[in-house]
Amino acid sequence: YDYHYPVVLAGWRTINPDATDPRAGGPADNGGIIKVPGDWHETMSSHWFHDHMFSFTSQNVYKGMAGMFNIYSALDRGNEELDDGVNLRLPSGTAKGWGNLEYDVNLMVADKAWDGNGQLAFDIFQTDGFLGDAMTVNLAYNPFFEVERRKYRFRILNGAVARFFKITLSDASPMIFIANDGNLLPSPVVVTQLDEQGIGERYDVVIDFSRYTVGQKVWMVNLLEHEDGTGPKETLSLSDALRGSSSDPCVGKFLEFRIVRDPATPDVSQVPAVMIPNPDLSTVPVARQRNFVFGDDGNQTTDDPVTSFRGPWGIGTNGGDKLDADFGRISAAPRSGTREIWTLKNDGGDWDHPIHIHFEEGRILARNGSASNVPAWERGRKDIYRLRPDGSVTVTIQFRDFAGMFMEHCHNTTHEDNAMLLRWEIDDSGAPFLQPLPTPIPKPQGVTFEPPTQILKSAF
């Protein structure tokens, strides 16, 4: 299904429906605000898009069918000078009323491998996850970036197939963590190393280069070592990573910053102590709790060659068997207008799975069953949840504004292509369905639609 949904704030049907709150809005060219309905706490910023063809997602994204885009808002308008009581004035620039990019930079980080002919190499039979041997930033190998002595915002996307990253600066200088998966945090967090970053996760950080002198250089460094595509092996110390002692060629420096001049104009950007508080869910009751287990040895419940795919990976729902992907199977059916709690569990082994739930942003309530295990940079809203080896993540999600058919899958795109994916559906009536959506079957002659092959009893 191609949903032609408008770009709106979540909750636009019930929260601020008259569009009177200036914090809920988009930037106007004249410095004003175009007010819109919805909850300003749900404001989004850093996003990306990519090909999603099943069985080919990993290689198509690997070969370049992906990109980043920014959503600008009254709160995060991409102008660091305008002081209207709403704009957060994050590093960006001042030349335009909104959307300045001089000091607001997108970085798509990914590992690649080239063959002897200079062509990208890829192994479609490696079902654990493909690893490259060269780091790239925005598809460039061994890049450098010239900066002024001032603050910059970097929107960092892990655009790899199976590789996780853990990023620091070569001199261990602090960075300010301001957003996670396109959601500005309630408050910024000062770190010297970023958390492990799973495939598809976006980390926005601010780096202040005023601490350096003109002519100095500093590098982004990856500390996370891999042996295979199942997940990270270990985090190296900064000294070991810089020494080149790892057998993993993607550990070490990968992006050079060259401090070339003093600021062309005064740096008036800010990183406020309060950014976007989380929405208040205290009055929204929990309608249902669900459990999903991600692991290998997936089973099948149908041999339909059109809708099902047999692979080594699978997802178990609410205590049921781990099942391979079947686009005709409905595994969960939350009711429109409700909130649920979903626990995502890793079934064991040394692998890690960054789980992406399509539709609305969620909020992590607990890691391994405890709220105290959730770090400050994960206490905003997210759409990708790293399980960690043998770990679990408990999230809460609202289902509102739109109904339809959606997916939940591992964003190690090799795992996704090899059956670690399920279909779920939002319906207005709850159990039983008002009308389950038919399964779209794409063919060279066009798309046909078939009734669902299975609706799990635990879906309701």
VEXMIFI-872967 format. One record per residue (C-alpha): x negated, z negated, y; residue number from 1. Coordinates in pm, 1 decimal. Example, Ala and Ser with C-alpha at 12.3 -4.5 7.8 and 13.67 -1.06 7.14 Angstrom:
SITE        c1        c3        c2    k
SITE   -1230.0    -780.0    -450.0    1
SITE   -1367.0    -714.0    -106.0    2
//
This chain:
SITE        c1        c3        c2    k
SITE       0.0       0.0       0.0    1
SITE    -125.6      85.2     348.1    2
SITE      15.3    -188.3     568.8    3
SITE      37.0     -81.1     930.5    4
SITE      44.4    -434.6    1063.3    5
SITE     -24.6    -486.0    1433.7    6
SITE    -317.0    -696.0    1554.9    7
SITE    -130.5   -1017.2    1634.8    8
SITE    -198.5   -1388.5    1630.7    9
SITE     -82.2   -1566.2    1316.0   10
SITE     242.5   -1754.8    1363.0   11
SITE     362.8   -1510.1    1626.6   12
SITE     722.6   -1530.8    1506.1   13
SITE     752.0   -1908.7    1548.9   14
SITE     468.9   -2037.6    1771.8   15
SITE     455.4   -1950.7    2141.0   16
SITE     717.8   -1676.4    2082.2   17
SITE     770.4   -1623.5    2455.5   18
SITE     397.6   -1557.1    2511.1   19
SITE     357.1   -1815.9    2786.9   20
SITE      28.9   -1978.2    2676.5   21
SITE    -269.8   -1804.6    2844.2   22
SITE    -497.1   -1910.3    2557.6   23
SITE    -298.8   -1676.1    2331.9   24
SITE    -387.2   -1337.2    2466.0   25
SITE    -623.0   -1047.8    2505.3   26
SITE    -857.5    -956.9    2790.6   27
SITE    -748.2    -723.1    3068.4   28
SITE    -991.6    -494.0    3249.7   29
SITE    -924.7    -663.3    3582.7   30
SITE   -1033.2   -1002.5    3450.4   31
SITE    -679.9   -1108.0    3367.8   32
SITE    -510.9   -1198.4    3040.8   33
SITE    -253.4   -1001.5    2845.0   34
SITE     -45.6   -1282.7    2695.2   35
SITE      88.6   -1240.3    2341.8   36
SITE     300.3   -1452.9    2106.0   37
SITE     134.2   -1664.9    1840.4   38
SITE     -95.1   -1960.4    1787.8   39
SITE    -414.7   -1948.8    1996.0   40
SITE    -580.8   -2170.5    1733.8   41
SITE    -569.5   -1862.6    1507.8   42
SITE    -785.9   -1649.3    1738.8   43
SITE   -1025.3   -1418.4    1550.5   44
SITE   -1354.9   -1257.6    1651.0   45
SITE   -1620.1   -1113.6    1411.2   46
SITE   -1488.6    -879.6    1142.2   47
SITE   -1593.4    -597.7     914.1   48
SITE   -1436.8    -317.7     712.5   49
SITE   -1542.8    -139.2     395.7   50
SITE   -1432.5      94.3     121.5   51
SITE   -1224.7     -81.9    -144.5   52
SITE   -1197.3     176.9    -422.6   53
SITE   -1177.2     -16.1    -747.6   54
SITE   -1476.2      39.0    -980.2   55
SITE   -1661.8     202.4    -691.4   56
SITE   -1650.3     -62.7    -417.7   57
SITE   -2002.7    -189.2    -484.1   58
SITE   -2180.5     144.6    -477.4   59
SITE   -1975.9     284.7    -189.6   60
SITE   -2040.8     -19.4      30.7   61
SITE   -2405.7     -18.2     -78.6   62
SITE   -2438.6     345.6      28.5   63
SITE   -2304.4     275.2     376.3   64
SITE   -1924.6     284.5     372.4   65
SITE   -1896.9     -37.1     574.0   66
SITE   -1907.5    -142.1     937.0   67
SITE   -1854.4    -434.1    1171.5   68
SITE   -1607.7    -474.5    1456.6   69
SITE   -1526.1    -744.3    1709.4   70
SITE   -1183.9    -864.0    1819.7   71
SITE   -1183.9    -980.4    2182.5   72
SITE    -942.8   -1237.7    2317.5   73
SITE    -868.7   -1451.2    2620.2   74
SITE   -1087.3   -1722.1    2465.7   75
SITE   -1366.3   -1497.1    2338.5   76
SITE   -1352.5   -1202.5    2575.1   77
SITE   -1716.4   -1091.0    2574.9   78
SITE   -1779.8   -1179.7    2939.1   79
SITE   -1999.3   -1480.7    3007.0   80
SITE   -1933.5   -1505.0    3381.1   81
SITE   -1554.6   -1515.7    3418.5   82
SITE   -1448.0   -1877.0    3472.9   83
SITE   -1068.2   -1885.7    3440.0   84
SITE   -1030.9   -2209.4    3246.9   85
SITE    -966.7   -2021.5    2921.1   86
SITE   -1269.5   -1797.7    2860.1   87
SITE   -1537.4   -1981.1    2660.0   88
SITE   -1814.8   -1778.8    2829.9   89
SITE   -2021.5   -1723.8    2516.4   90
SITE   -2337.2   -1507.8    2545.4   91
SITE   -2241.1   -1145.4    2599.6   92
SITE   -2301.5   -1001.4    2949.0   93
SITE   -2123.7    -946.5    3277.9   94
SITE   -2112.8    -573.3    3353.4   95
SITE   -1760.9    -521.1    3217.0   96
SITE   -1448.4    -732.5    3232.8   97
SITE   -1464.1    -776.7    2854.1   98
SITE   -1653.7    -652.2    2550.5   99
SITE   -2008.4    -676.4    2685.2  100
SITE   -2269.1    -627.2    2412.9  101
SITE   -2600.4    -668.8    2595.9  102
SITE   -2641.8   -1021.6    2461.1  103
SITE   -2383.2   -1014.2    2181.1  104
SITE   -2533.1    -839.7    1878.5  105
SITE   -2391.2    -749.1    1536.9  106
SITE   -2634.0    -773.9    1243.5  107
SITE   -2534.3    -636.6     902.8  108
SITE   -2795.0    -770.3     659.4  109
SITE   -2828.2    -612.6     313.9  110
SITE   -3086.4    -542.5      45.5  111
SITE   -3149.2    -184.1     -66.6  112
SITE   -3365.7       4.0    -316.3  113
SITE   -3503.6     356.5    -281.6  114
SITE   -3615.5     588.6    -559.4  115
SITE   -3921.7     813.8    -557.5  116
SITE   -3730.4    1082.4    -368.6  117
SITE   -3632.5     848.8     -86.9  118
SITE   -3272.3     825.2    -203.0  119
SITE   -3083.8     498.7    -242.6  120
SITE   -3101.8     382.8    -604.1  121
SITE   -2814.8     197.1    -771.8  122
SITE   -2747.8      83.1   -1128.8  123
SITE   -2377.2     111.0   -1213.7  124
SITE   -2433.4     -51.9   -1554.0  125
SITE   -2566.2    -380.0   -1413.8  126
SITE   -2249.0    -588.3   -1429.8  127
SITE   -2411.9    -914.0   -1313.6  128
SITE   -2480.7    -764.7    -971.9  129
SITE   -2729.2    -514.3    -832.7  130
SITE   -3029.3    -634.4    -631.0  131
SITE   -3245.2    -426.7    -400.2  132
SITE   -3612.2    -482.4    -323.0  133
SITE   -3607.2    -416.7      52.2  134
SITE   -3424.9    -601.0     330.0  135
SITE   -3240.1    -399.7     593.1  136
SITE   -3060.5    -487.3     915.0  137
SITE   -2794.5    -241.6    1029.1  138
SITE   -2933.0     -10.5     757.4  139
SITE   -3281.6     -14.3     916.7  140
SITE   -3592.4    -123.3     724.8  141
SITE   -3853.5    -343.4     895.3  142
SITE   -3663.9    -354.2    1227.3  143
SITE   -3754.8    -519.1    1555.4  144
SITE   -3534.9    -620.9    1847.0  145
SITE   -3650.8    -668.2    2205.5  146
SITE   -3496.9    -969.4    2378.2  147
SITE   -3505.3   -1140.0    2714.9  148
SITE   -3582.1   -1506.2    2769.7  149
SITE   -3220.8   -1621.4    2748.9  150
SITE   -2936.6   -1696.2    2504.7  151
SITE   -2809.6   -1433.5    2260.7  152
SITE   -2516.7   -1438.8    2022.7  153
SITE   -2577.0   -1285.3    1679.7  154
SITE   -2285.7   -1201.3    1450.0  155
SITE   -2451.9   -1195.1    1106.8  156
SITE   -2274.3   -1026.3     814.8  157
SITE   -2395.4   -1042.9     456.5  158
SITE   -2326.4    -681.1     364.1  159
SITE   -2511.1    -689.3      30.8  160
SITE   -2375.2    -616.3    -316.7  161
SITE   -2480.4    -935.3    -496.8  162
SITE   -2752.6   -1103.0    -291.0  163
SITE   -2699.5   -1428.4    -103.1  164
SITE   -2909.9   -1513.6     202.1  165
SITE   -3033.7   -1831.7     363.5  166
SITE   -3166.3   -1758.7     710.2  167
SITE   -3398.8   -1950.3     937.7  168
SITE   -3641.2   -1868.6    1219.1  169
SITE   -4011.8   -1838.1    1147.4  170
SITE   -4094.6   -2135.6    1371.7  171
SITE   -3797.6   -2343.1    1248.4  172
SITE   -3647.6   -2350.1    1598.0  173
SITE   -3283.2   -2456.6    1623.7  174
SITE   -2988.6   -2220.6    1617.4  175
SITE   -2634.3   -2302.0    1724.9  176
SITE   -2373.6   -2222.1    1458.1  177
SITE   -2055.3   -2124.6    1646.5  178
SITE   -1831.4   -1925.4    1409.5  179
SITE   -1766.1   -1874.9    1038.8  180
SITE   -1593.4   -1565.1     897.4  181
SITE   -1480.9   -1459.3    1242.6  182
SITE   -1335.6   -1798.2    1335.0  183
SITE   -1489.8   -1998.4    1617.9  184
SITE   -1553.1   -2354.0    1500.7  185
SITE   -1386.6   -2657.9    1657.5  186
SITE   -1733.3   -2757.2    1783.6  187
SITE   -2075.4   -2591.1    1762.0  188
SITE   -2328.2   -2718.3    1507.7  189
SITE   -2703.6   -2720.0    1571.8  190
SITE   -2904.1   -2621.5    1261.6  191
SITE   -3257.4   -2512.5    1178.0  192
SITE   -3143.7   -2326.6     864.9  193
SITE   -2814.9   -2151.4     803.8  194
SITE   -2618.2   -2237.2     493.1  195
SITE   -2631.6   -2002.2     196.6  196
SITE   -2440.7   -1692.3     302.9  197
SITE   -2233.1   -1518.3      38.4  198
SITE   -2142.6   -1152.3      34.1  199
SITE   -1887.7   -1075.2     305.5  200
SITE   -1935.5   -1401.7     495.0  201
SITE   -1995.4   -1377.8     870.0  202
SITE   -2201.1   -1639.7    1051.1  203
SITE   -2213.0   -1632.4    1432.0  204
SITE   -2512.3   -1810.2    1583.9  205
SITE   -2660.6   -1851.3    1930.5  206
SITE   -3039.0   -1837.6    1970.4  207
SITE   -3199.2   -1939.2    2299.2  208
SITE   -3514.8   -1735.0    2357.6  209
SITE   -3591.3   -1911.6    2686.4  210
SITE   -3810.8   -2148.5    2484.0  211
SITE   -4059.7   -1863.1    2433.6  212
SITE   -4294.8   -1688.0    2674.0  213
SITE   -4306.5   -1314.5    2736.1  214
SITE   -4518.7   -1151.2    2467.5  215
SITE   -4433.2   -1396.0    2191.4  216
SITE   -4266.1   -1293.1    1866.9  217
SITE   -4039.2   -1477.4    1624.9  218
SITE   -3878.0   -1359.7    1302.5  219
SITE   -3562.6   -1415.4    1104.7  220
SITE   -3666.8   -1527.1     756.1  221
SITE   -3476.0   -1526.2     426.5  222
SITE   -3550.8   -1836.4     217.2  223
SITE   -3325.5   -1763.4     -80.4  224
SITE   -3485.1   -1632.6    -397.9  225
SITE   -3305.5   -1428.4    -663.7  226
SITE   -3407.9   -1328.9   -1014.5  227
SITE   -3088.3   -1139.5   -1093.6  228
SITE   -2746.3   -1064.9    -949.7  229
SITE   -2562.9   -1365.3   -1090.7  230
SITE   -2654.8   -1582.6    -793.2  231
SITE   -2945.6   -1744.6    -609.9  232
SITE   -3228.8   -1904.3    -805.4  233
SITE   -3362.6   -2147.2    -544.0  234
SITE   -3428.9   -2204.2    -175.4  235
SITE   -3796.3   -2181.8     -85.2  236
SITE   -3960.8   -2387.5     184.6  237
SITE   -4035.1   -2201.3     504.7  238
SITE   -4409.3   -2220.6     440.2  239
SITE   -4370.7   -2076.0      88.7  240
SITE   -4143.4   -1798.5     213.6  241
SITE   -4390.0   -1701.0     487.5  242
SITE   -4683.0   -1723.0     245.6  243
SITE   -4529.9   -1453.9      26.6  244
SITE   -4556.1   -1660.7    -289.3  245
SITE   -4218.2   -1547.1    -424.7  246
SITE   -4186.2   -1265.8    -676.7  247
SITE   -3866.5   -1165.7    -494.1  248
SITE   -3963.9    -905.2    -230.7  249
SITE   -3657.6    -989.3     -20.0  250
SITE   -3782.6   -1341.6      53.1  251
SITE   -3965.6   -1374.0     385.4  252
SITE   -3952.5   -1211.0     728.2  253
SITE   -3696.6    -934.8     775.0  254
SITE   -3615.7    -906.8    1149.9  255
SITE   -3869.6    -933.7    1431.6  256
SITE   -3770.0   -1051.6    1778.4  257
SITE   -4003.5    -945.9    2058.0  258
SITE   -3971.6   -1145.9    2378.9  259
SITE   -4036.6    -875.2    2637.8  260
SITE   -3917.4   -1001.1    2977.8  261
SITE   -3744.0   -1265.0    3182.2  262
SITE   -3366.1   -1226.8    3217.0  263
SITE   -3258.6    -925.0    3418.9  264
SITE   -2982.8   -1141.1    3568.4  265
SITE   -2928.7   -1517.9    3552.2  266
SITE   -2808.1   -1644.1    3215.3  267
SITE   -2468.3   -1792.6    3297.5  268
SITE   -2349.3   -1805.9    2936.4  269
SITE   -2233.5   -2130.3    2780.5  270
SITE   -2180.0   -2286.0    2439.3  271
SITE   -1903.1   -2538.3    2510.0  272
SITE   -1879.5   -2861.3    2313.0  273
SITE   -1519.0   -2778.9    2219.2  274
SITE   -1428.6   -2425.1    2116.1  275
SITE   -1115.7   -2366.3    1903.9  276
SITE    -961.1   -2670.3    1731.0  277
SITE    -797.1   -2613.3    1393.8  278
SITE    -420.0   -2560.0    1382.0  279
SITE    -219.7   -2876.1    1321.1  280
SITE     -81.4   -2857.8     966.9  281
SITE      49.3   -3214.9     951.3  282
SITE     409.7   -3101.3     994.0  283
SITE     383.4   -2813.2     743.6  284
SITE     467.0   -2944.7     393.8  285
SITE     275.7   -2823.8      88.8  286
SITE     513.5   -2617.3    -123.9  287
SITE     287.5   -2558.3    -424.1  288
SITE     -60.3   -2619.5    -565.3  289
SITE    -238.8   -2358.3    -774.5  290
SITE    -565.9   -2340.2    -966.5  291
SITE    -782.0   -2034.0   -1024.2  292
SITE   -1084.6   -2028.4   -1257.0  293
SITE   -1349.3   -1756.8   -1215.9  294
SITE   -1583.6   -1668.8   -1501.3  295
SITE   -1690.2   -1426.4   -1771.6  296
SITE   -1519.6   -1328.6   -2098.6  297
SITE   -1197.6   -1209.1   -1939.1  298
SITE    -909.8   -1109.4   -2168.1  299
SITE    -637.5    -848.6   -2135.9  300
SITE    -260.5    -877.2   -2179.8  301
SITE    -188.7    -505.4   -2165.3  302
SITE    -364.7    -189.4   -2275.5  303
SITE    -207.2      17.7   -2001.3  304
SITE    -493.8     253.8   -1909.0  305
SITE    -345.3     318.7   -1566.8  306
SITE    -306.6     -31.9   -1426.0  307
SITE    -554.9    -242.7   -1625.3  308
SITE    -932.6    -262.3   -1635.5  309
SITE   -1136.4    -427.5   -1908.4  310
SITE   -1456.1    -588.1   -1783.0  311
SITE   -1683.7    -885.2   -1846.6  312
SITE   -1535.3   -1092.1   -1562.7  313
SITE   -1193.7   -1249.8   -1524.2  314
SITE    -972.7   -1503.6   -1344.0  315
SITE    -758.4   -1772.5   -1503.4  316
SITE    -445.3   -1893.0   -1322.6  317
SITE    -293.7   -2241.6   -1353.7  318
SITE    -449.9   -2324.7   -1689.1  319
SITE    -391.3   -1983.8   -1844.2  320
SITE    -646.4   -1753.9   -2005.1  321
SITE    -907.1   -1581.3   -1793.1  322
SITE    -767.5   -1232.1   -1749.5  323
SITE    -925.7    -904.2   -1648.5  324
SITE    -785.5    -717.3   -1352.3  325
SITE    -446.7    -555.2   -1400.1  326
SITE    -285.9    -411.0   -1090.3  327
SITE      52.5    -424.3   -1258.5  328
SITE      27.8    -801.0   -1314.0  329
SITE     153.0   -1047.5   -1050.7  330
SITE     -47.2   -1369.5   -1087.9  331
SITE      89.9   -1570.5    -795.5  332
SITE     402.9   -1542.3    -583.1  333
SITE     399.8   -1783.8    -289.6  334
SITE     716.9   -1795.8     -86.6  335
SITE     711.8   -1661.0     267.7  336
SITE     698.8   -1930.0     534.4  337
SITE     531.9   -2191.3     314.6  338
SITE     190.0   -2354.4     283.0  339
SITE       6.3   -2397.9     -45.7  340
SITE    -314.6   -2558.6    -171.4  341
SITE    -533.8   -2344.4    -396.3  342
SITE    -831.6   -2477.6    -593.3  343
SITE   -1091.5   -2213.3    -679.8  344
SITE   -1322.9   -2316.5    -964.3  345
SITE   -1641.7   -2166.7   -1105.5  346
SITE   -1625.5   -2158.3   -1484.2  347
SITE   -1991.1   -2248.1   -1533.0  348
SITE   -2329.8   -2089.3   -1577.1  349
SITE   -2586.2   -2024.7   -1306.8  350
SITE   -2378.8   -1762.4   -1128.7  351
SITE   -2207.3   -1801.2    -795.4  352
SITE   -1891.9   -1631.9    -672.7  353
SITE   -1794.8   -1579.3    -306.5  354
SITE   -1415.7   -1559.8    -337.6  355
SITE   -1219.9   -1356.5     -83.8  356
SITE    -845.6   -1407.5     -43.3  357
SITE    -675.5   -1125.5     145.5  358
SITE    -408.5   -1191.2     409.1  359
SITE    -431.6   -1510.4     617.5  360
SITE    -726.4   -1737.3     693.2  361
SITE    -752.2   -2061.9     499.5  362
SITE    -916.2   -2396.7     557.7  363
SITE   -1145.6   -2576.0     314.4  364
SITE   -1011.0   -2921.6     228.7  365
SITE   -1269.1   -3025.3     -30.4  366
SITE   -1575.1   -2919.2    -224.9  367
SITE   -1596.3   -3047.3    -581.5  368
SITE   -1290.2   -3259.1    -509.0  369
SITE   -1426.5   -3441.7    -203.7  370
SITE   -1364.4   -3377.4     165.3  371
SITE   -1699.8   -3537.5     246.0  372
SITE   -1876.1   -3246.4      72.0  373
SITE   -1749.7   -2999.5     332.8  374
SITE   -2023.9   -2940.8     594.0  375
SITE   -1940.5   -2918.9     963.5  376
SITE   -1987.7   -2540.0     973.3  377
SITE   -1717.8   -2499.2     705.0  378
SITE   -1457.3   -2712.9     879.2  379
SITE   -1304.6   -2426.0    1070.3  380
SITE   -1099.2   -2145.2     919.0  381
SITE   -1244.5   -1901.4     664.8  382
SITE   -1155.9   -1609.9     440.2  383
SITE   -1447.5   -1622.6     190.9  384
SITE   -1527.5   -1930.8     -13.9  385
SITE   -1857.5   -1971.8    -203.4  386
SITE   -1793.3   -2165.6    -522.3  387
SITE   -2157.8   -2251.6    -604.3  388
SITE   -2266.8   -2292.1    -969.4  389
SITE   -2017.7   -2513.4   -1156.5  390
SITE   -1850.1   -2588.1    -823.3  391
SITE   -1498.0   -2581.1    -687.2  392
SITE   -1342.2   -2528.8    -345.4  393
SITE    -995.8   -2651.9    -246.8  394
SITE    -832.9   -2458.0      35.7  395
SITE    -498.9   -2457.0     212.6  396
SITE    -331.7   -2133.5     320.6  397
SITE      -9.1   -2049.1     502.0  398
SITE     204.2   -1748.6     407.0  399
SITE     395.6   -1624.2     708.1  400
SITE     468.5   -1335.7     941.6  401
SITE     439.9   -1060.4     678.1  402
SITE     524.6   -1020.9     309.7  403
SITE     372.7    -780.3      61.6  404
SITE     113.4    -731.7    -211.4  405
SITE    -237.5    -872.7    -168.6  406
SITE    -557.1    -941.4    -363.6  407
SITE    -792.2   -1224.6    -449.7  408
SITE   -1135.6   -1131.6    -581.4  409
SITE   -1503.7   -1211.3    -602.6  410
SITE   -1698.0   -1050.2    -317.8  411
SITE   -2000.5    -995.6    -534.5  412
SITE   -1873.6    -639.6    -534.8  413
SITE   -2015.1    -571.5    -882.1  414
SITE   -1805.4    -859.0   -1019.9  415
SITE   -1507.5    -724.8    -825.7  416
SITE   -1556.9    -377.9    -972.7  417
SITE   -1579.9    -527.3   -1320.7  418
SITE   -1239.6    -696.5   -1328.3  419
SITE   -1280.5   -1024.4   -1130.3  420
SITE    -974.1    -945.2    -922.2  421
SITE    -605.0   -1030.8    -928.9  422
SITE    -286.0    -931.1    -751.2  423
SITE     -58.3   -1176.8    -577.4  424
SITE     252.7   -1121.3    -373.1  425
SITE     444.8   -1286.7     -89.5  426
SITE     820.4   -1272.3    -134.3  427
SITE    1104.3   -1401.6      82.4  428
SITE    1312.1   -1555.7    -194.3  429
SITE    1074.9   -1753.7    -415.1  430
SITE    1171.9   -1762.1    -784.6  431
SITE    1296.1   -1526.8    -904.6  432
SITE    1174.5   -1236.6    -692.2  433
SITE    1417.8   -1080.9    -454.2  434
SITE    1252.0    -757.7    -562.4  435
SITE     893.3    -737.6    -694.6  436
SITE     699.2    -455.8    -538.7  437
SITE     628.2    -155.9    -761.3  438
SITE     266.5     -84.3    -849.0  439
SITE     117.8     213.3    -660.4  440
SITE     -56.8     460.6    -893.5  441
SITE    -284.0     700.6    -702.1  442
SITE    -326.2    1045.2    -856.1  443
SITE    -473.8    1372.5    -728.1  444
SITE    -120.2    1496.8    -668.4  445
SITE     -25.1    1187.3    -467.8  446
SITE      85.0     828.6    -520.5  447
SITE     356.9     734.5    -767.3  448
SITE     507.0     389.4    -820.3  449
SITE     572.9     198.8   -1142.6  450
SITE     744.7    -136.8   -1205.4  451
SITE     506.8    -433.1   -1254.1  452
SITE     382.1    -458.8   -1611.9  453
SITE     378.6    -839.8   -1608.3  454
SITE     471.9   -1137.1   -1390.4  455
SITE     298.2   -1455.4   -1503.4  456
SITE     538.8   -1745.0   -1556.9  457
SITE     307.4   -1963.1   -1349.5  458
SITE     338.3   -1724.2   -1054.2  459
SITE     635.4   -1922.0    -919.2  460
//
